[in-house]
């Protein structure tokens, strides 16, 4: 395959897509390439890199709004925001070590995959902070939707549709996001010795309190030793973790209150700013599974069934796990490699409609034969196909990235 095309403007990108549509050529679209191994493997005719569409185009700290080209490195945005004491509140994770990829993470890639870290339980996902977007569809049409302030986002909010579409509907070229002040202080309350069921109870007790918890996770004892935080790695027991952020006096007061609320669940310790930051980055980046598990699943279920879901999985296959989002997100790492990557067991551990499981890490042969994303119900699949046809009738944008059968059905 020839070198990737690299447009420098929206017009150039639209021309490239128009040419591919006319020639019936399929395209893989990527930014820094850090997430190219997410989803089904692609077989395409041409590649387009958005690296040339880079740079912050608007930043108004007083209005809490930032606009940037899709190929803008995430580090550039985060450094710019940090100078003003602000941040992307959805806490984008870095999965490069997990996925075995390199290259810069970009704002376009984070929005396209709609990935958020532990703070999602309070702040939401990238789509909840996306105010406006300019994109080029698979029809080679340029579309602008949303605005630069919340009150301008009216009518059909196509931003919500673009976020999480993995570049299969249109290629975002410029994105406007809401930013928020970063917390002055961060502390984490740790409760040791709980099993999964009691941990979920403790985490959700903290989340339902008035103390504005920004993250809640549970790491079993078998995985705490993987942490670079000395207290966590040396705990020798499972840990339930609750994070508090904000002004210093408020953080101290809320931590004291949470210690009192959770005192009946086990021994309690605290991590302060730097150790807290390291610990929650490990949770977000899935570092417990970096080097030890070849197959990794991301399972979303109601917290009330998190412990029973893990129990069913571990009864069938040799697996490790930890919880994020108060038990709403389960990371499953397989220590063996079943023929189907554990799909039948993992997806069979919860009822249809009660959750969804995504295969995040596996060798390309497995990802090419197994649905990476949770199979859709017939009504949802039909709706997805109609949306795909409307935006990309030739099915040339990242074809097959999200479904083994969507593009084939689209062609019928």
ZAMARGU-4260 file (C-alpha; in steps of 0.2 Angstrom, whole numbers, plus 5000, padded with zeros to 4 digits):
<rodrens>
0) 5000/5000/5000 | 5006/5017/4996 | 5010/5030/5009 | 4995/5038/5018 | 4987/5053/5011
5) 4989/5068/5022 | 4976/5082/5019 | 4980/5100/5025 | 4963/5107/5024 | 4945/5101/5024
10) 4943/5104/5006 | 4958/5093/5002 | 4950/5079/5013 | 4933/5081/5005 | 4942/5079/4988
15) 4951/5064/4993 | 4935/5056/5000 | 4926/5061/4984 | 4939/5053/4973 | 4938/5037/4984
20) 4920/5036/4982 | 4920/5038/4963 | 4934/5025/4962 | 4925/5013/4974 | 4940/5013/4986
25) 4939/5010/5004 | 4948/5021/5017 | 4956/5019/5034 | 4956/5036/5043 | 4967/5039/5058
30) 4976/5053/5068 | 4991/5048/5078 | 4988/5029/5075 | 4987/5025/5094 | 4970/5016/5093
35) 4972/5008/5076 | 4971/4991/5084 | 4954/4994/5092 | 4939/4986/5083 | 4939/4974/5069
40) 4955/4973/5058 | 4953/4983/5042 | 4957/4978/5024 | 4957/4995/5014 | 4963/5002/4998
45) 4970/5018/5004 | 4975/5027/5021 | 4972/5045/5026 | 4981/5052/5040 | 4974/5068/5049
50) 4991/5073/5056 | 4991/5088/5045 | 4975/5094/5052 | 4983/5100/5069 | 4982/5115/5080
55) 4972/5124/5093 | 4960/5136/5084 | 4951/5144/5099 | 4954/5144/5118 | 4943/5155/5129
60) 4947/5150/5147 | 4934/5162/5154 | 4921/5154/5143 | 4927/5136/5147 | 4928/5132/5128
65) 4942/5125/5117 | 4942/5121/5098 | 4956/5111/5090 | 4959/5102/5073 | 4956/5084/5074
70) 4974/5079/5073 | 4980/5090/5087 | 4990/5079/5100 | 4981/5077/5116 | 4996/5082/5126
75) 4997/5099/5117 | 4979/5102/5123 | 4982/5096/5140 | 4997/5107/5143 | 4988/5122/5136
80) 4973/5119/5148 | 4985/5115/5163 | 4992/5133/5161 | 4975/5140/5166 | 4971/5127/5179
85) 4959/5118/5168 | 4957/5101/5160 | 4947/5089/5150 | 4935/5083/5163 | 4931/5066/5155
90) 4949/5061/5159 | 4955/5053/5143 | 4964/5036/5146 | 4980/5031/5137 | 4978/5013/5130
95) 4994/5013/5120 | 5003/5001/5131 | 4988/4990/5132 | 4985/4990/5113 | 5004/4989/5109
100) 5003/5004/5098 | 5013/5020/5097 | 5010/5037/5090 | 5002/5053/5098 | 4985/5052/5105
105) 4974/5065/5096 | 4958/5075/5101 | 4950/5067/5086 | 4954/5050/5091 | 4948/5052/5108
110) 4931/5059/5102 | 4929/5046/5089 | 4931/5032/5101 | 4922/5041/5115 | 4934/5035/5128
115) 4933/5041/5146 | 4943/5037/5162 | 4937/5035/5180 | 4929/5052/5181 | 4915/5047/5169
120) 4904/5043/5183 | 4903/5061/5188 | 4908/5071/5172 | 4902/5060/5158 | 4911/5054/5142
125) 4918/5065/5127 | 4901/5066/5119 | 4894/5075/5134 | 4908/5088/5132 | 4907/5090/5113
130) 4899/5107/5108 | 4902/5107/5090 | 4911/5098/5076 | 4915/5100/5057 | 4916/5084/5048
135) 4917/5077/5030 | 4905/5063/5027 | 4907/5048/5016 | 4897/5058/5003 | 4912/5070/5003
140) 4900/5083/5010 | 4906/5095/5023 | 4895/5097/5038 | 4895/5109/5053 | 4885/5105/5068
145) 4883/5112/5086 | 4892/5128/5091 | 4904/5136/5103 | 4893/5138/5118 | 4881/5126/5126
150) 4866/5137/5121 | 4870/5136/5103 | 4868/5117/5102 | 4850/5116/5097 | 4840/5104/5085
155) 4847/5087/5081 | 4863/5085/5090 | 4874/5076/5077 | 4889/5078/5089 | 4882/5064/5100
160) 4881/5053/5084 | 4899/5057/5079 | 4907/5053/5096 | 4910/5034/5097 | 4907/5031/5079
165) 4925/5026/5076 | 4926/5037/5060 | 4913/5026/5051 | 4900/5040/5048 | 4911/5055/5044
170) 4928/5062/5048 | 4929/5076/5061 | 4941/5090/5056 | 4938/5103/5069 | 4931/5100/5087
175) 4924/5111/5100 | 4924/5105/5118 | 4919/5111/5135 | 4933/5112/5148 | 4932/5113/5166
180) 4943/5119/5181 | 4955/5106/5187 | 4954/5101/5206 | 4966/5110/5217 | 4969/5094/5228
185) 4966/5076/5226 | 4964/5062/5239 | 4959/5044/5238 | 4951/5034/5252 | 4956/5016/5252
190) 4947/5002/5261 | 4956/4985/5262 | 4951/4967/5263 | 4934/4967/5254 | 4927/4954/5242
195) 4919/4960/5226 | 4901/4960/5232 | 4905/4970/5248 | 4917/4982/5238 | 4902/4987/5226
200) 4891/4990/5241 | 4905/5001/5249 | 4908/5011/5233 | 4890/5014/5229 | 4888/5020/5247
205) 4901/5033/5244 | 4894/5037/5227 | 4877/5040/5234 | 4884/5051/5248 | 4883/5070/5246
210) 4903/5071/5246 | 4905/5072/5227 | 4915/5057/5223 | 4924/5058/5207 | 4930/5040/5205
215) 4927/5023/5213 | 4936/5007/5209 | 4940/4990/5216 | 4956/4980/5214 | 4957/4962/5220
220) 4973/4957/5230 | 4980/4947/5216 | 4982/4963/5206 | 4987/4976/5219 | 5005/4971/5217
225) 5005/4977/5199 | 5004/4995/5205 | 5018/5007/5205 | 5011/5016/5221 | 5020/5008/5235
230) 5006/5007/5247 | 4994/4999/5235 | 5007/4986/5229 | 5012/4982/5247 | 4994/4981/5254
235) 4993/4962/5251 | 4975/4963/5251 | 4960/4969/5239 | 4957/4988/5239 | 4941/4998/5236
240) 4946/5016/5231 | 4936/5032/5232 | 4943/5048/5225 | 4939/5066/5231 | 4944/5082/5221
245) 4942/5100/5224 | 4948/5114/5235 | 4960/5109/5249 | 4949/5112/5264 | 4934/5104/5256
250) 4944/5088/5251 | 4950/5086/5268 | 4932/5088/5276 | 4925/5076/5263 | 4938/5063/5266
255) 4935/5063/5284 | 4916/5061/5281 | 4919/5046/5269 | 4931/5038/5281 | 4917/5038/5294
260) 4904/5032/5282 | 4916/5017/5276 | 4924/5013/5293 | 4913/4998/5295 | 4919/4989/5279
265) 4938/4988/5284 | 4954/4996/5288 | 4956/5013/5279 | 4971/5023/5273 | 4973/5038/5261
270) 4983/5042/5246 | 4987/5060/5244 | 4989/5070/5227 | 5004/5062/5218 | 5000/5044/5223
275) 4982/5047/5219 | 4986/5053/5202 | 4997/5038/5198 | 4984/5026/5205 | 4970/5033/5195
280) 4980/5034/5179 | 4984/5015/5181 | 4966/5012/5183 | 4961/5022/5167 | 4976/5015/5157
285) 4972/4997/5162 | 4990/4995/5168 | 4986/4979/5178 | 4985/4969/5161 | 4999/4977/5152
290) 5011/4962/5151 | 5001/4948/5158 | 4985/4945/5149 | 4984/4942/5130 | 4965/4944/5129
295) 4957/4959/5138 | 4938/4962/5139 | 4929/4978/5144 | 4912/4974/5151 | 4899/4987/5156
300) 4885/4981/5167 | 4874/4989/5181 | 4885/4989/5197 | 4872/4978/5206 | 4877/4963/5195
305) 4895/4966/5194 | 4900/4954/5207 | 4889/4940/5200 | 4895/4943/5183 | 4913/4941/5187
310) 4909/4925/5198 | 4900/4917/5183 | 4915/4921/5171 | 4928/4915/5184 | 4918/4898/5186
315) 4921/4895/5167 | 4938/4902/5163 | 4954/4908/5171 | 4952/4926/5172 | 4958/4941/5183
320) 4947/4957/5185 | 4945/4974/5193 | 4931/4986/5194 | 4930/5005/5189 | 4914/5016/5189
325) 4908/5009/5205 | 4907/4992/5198 | 4898/4998/5182 | 4914/4994/5172 | 4923/4978/5173
330) 4940/4974/5166 | 4943/4956/5162 | 4960/4949/5158 | 4961/4931/5153 | 4976/4920/5158
335) 4972/4907/5145 | 4966/4909/5127 | 4950/4900/5123 | 4946/4897/5105 | 4933/4911/5105
340) 4943/4923/5116 | 4931/4919/5130 | 4917/4928/5121 | 4904/4914/5124 | 4908/4915/5143
345) 4910/4934/5145 | 4895/4938/5135 | 4885/4924/5142 | 4888/4930/5160 | 4874/4943/5159
350) 4857/4944/5151 | 4854/4952/5134 | 4850/4970/5138 | 4859/4970/5155 | 4876/4975/5148
355) 4889/4974/5134 | 4906/4967/5132 | 4920/4974/5120 | 4935/4964/5116 | 4949/4977/5118
360) 4965/4967/5116 | 4967/4951/5106 | 4978/4945/5091 | 4971/4951/5074 | 4966/4934/5069
365) 4954/4933/5083 | 4947/4950/5080 | 4944/4947/5062 | 4932/4932/5066 | 4924/4938/5082
370) 4912/4952/5084 | 4923/4964/5094 | 4909/4975/5100 | 4893/4968/5108 | 4881/4961/5094
375) 4867/4973/5092 | 4848/4968/5093 | 4839/4967/5077 | 4830/4984/5079 | 4847/4993/5084
380) 4856/4985/5070 | 4843/4991/5057 | 4844/5008/5064 | 4863/5008/5063 | 4863/5002/5045
385) 4851/5016/5040 | 4862/5029/5049 | 4877/5022/5040 | 4869/5023/5023 | 4864/5041/5026
390) 4882/5047/5030 | 4892/5034/5020 | 4882/5026/5007 | 4897/5019/4998 | 4904/5011/5015
395) 4921/5018/5011 | 4925/5025/5029 | 4934/5013/5040 | 4923/4999/5033 | 4920/4985/5045
400) 4929/4993/5060 | 4913/4992/5071 | 4904/4976/5064 | 4908/4960/5055 | 4892/4962/5045
405) 4886/4980/5044 | 4895/4984/5028 | 4889/4968/5020 | 4871/4972/5025 | 4874/4990/5019
410) 4878/4983/5002 | 4863/4973/5000
</rodrens>
